[in-house]
Amino acid sequence: MRKTVGLALLAGVLVGAAAGILLAPDKGSETRKKIKGGYDEAKNKLKDRIAAAKLKFQELQLQGEENLLDGIENAGEEVISKLEDKLAKLKAEVARMKE
């Protein structure tokens, strides 16, 4: 899906650029400057979006790691609790056997 959206966006940019060049009343040098300016602007926006996406990915990755650690900690506490219960039962059983 993302690939399709990206291709559609690229096609739209190319069609728009072609139409702009064909319909532009400016001299060729002016048109080239405008195209370069538009390219630079688009490139900078893309860099910013990539940087934001990387940050978001890192945040999600960190959050996932924290959730995993919390889950491991909770599981460990649960195991300890069950072992303590079994130990208490065994102690009670041994005490009854000594009576």
Buried (B, 14 or more C-beta within 10 A) or exposed (E): EEEEEEEEEEEEEEEEBEEEBEEEEEEEEEBEEBBEEBEEEEEEEEEEEEEEEEEEEEEEEEEEEEEEEEEEEEEEEEEEEEEEEEEEEEEEEEEEEEE
